[in-house]
Amino acid sequence: LIAVGNSLGQDETWVYAFVVAVFLVASWFAWNVRTPGQIVSRDPVTLTNLLAGLKFIISRKVILGAISVDLFAVLFGGALALLPVYATEILKVDAEGFGILRSTFTLGALAGALYLTQRPIKTRAGIKLLVAVGGFGTGAIIFGLSNIFWLSLAALALMGLADSFSVFVRQNMVQIITPDEMRGRVSAVSSVFTGASNELGEFESGITAHWWGTVPAVVFGGAVTVAVAISFAWIFPQLRQVNSLDADDLVRRYRHHPAELASKNQA
């Protein structure tokens, strides 16, 4: 946006004005969303209820693996936190170049999302989730080693693309497998883990960059992310074996605890 504004003879003010306008339009649409009446639970708030979401996640290895692999990928793949350093000290670009770097990850994620709307994942979903996480780490390694502007852009686009694929698979698994009455609590736990890993990932990137230098810190984080994707294929074989994202198939195979399935089969 800044680059377009400069080409039109405008400064950065128009960018912020445009963003404010978009937020206002989005707020208007959100305000006009009509929702059906909901039944509010009157159950008392207890520690058991608060921990029910976490307990459910731990008892369902597919969900635990999907959330955990994303948590570790974000925790160690925090290359975006060091973008200002790369822009000024390694790639030697100005504010316009930094803006392009910053937006490329999002453009890659948008491209992935648009692709998935036309060709959603239908088979080998678990493997593709792990490959996407590995691709995210690979993009971080390439970005960390690159001192060429266009190659850095390609690496960031790869990271965004891989991130959109992993989020697509993970969200589908978690939302479909979780029963209606548990979905809010499970989503809350997932959101806390994701948010915390984002913040801790930026902290980890800053600390390791201070200890080892910027390039080793980013490359290390990417390598750990790739290692996590590979190791989780064996730590969580149930995740690796997920094939279809079909709702009926996921519910039948993974919603119930293995002990519950065994008792049903015996009955």
Buried (B, 14 or more C-beta within 10 A) or exposed (E): BBEEBEEEEBEEEBBEEEEEEEEEEEEEEEEEEEEEEEEEEEEEEEEEEEEBBBBBBEBBBBBBBBBBBBBBBBBBBBBBBBBEBBBBEBBEBEEEBBBBBBBBBBBBBBBBBEBBEEEEBEEBBBBBBBBBBBBBBBBBBBBBBBEEBEBBBBBBBBBBBBBBBBBBBBBBBBBBBBEEEBBEBBBEBBEEBBEEBBEBBBEBBBEBBEEEEBBEBBBBBBBBBBBBBBEBBEBBEBBBBBBBBBEEEBBEBBBBEEEEBEEEEEE
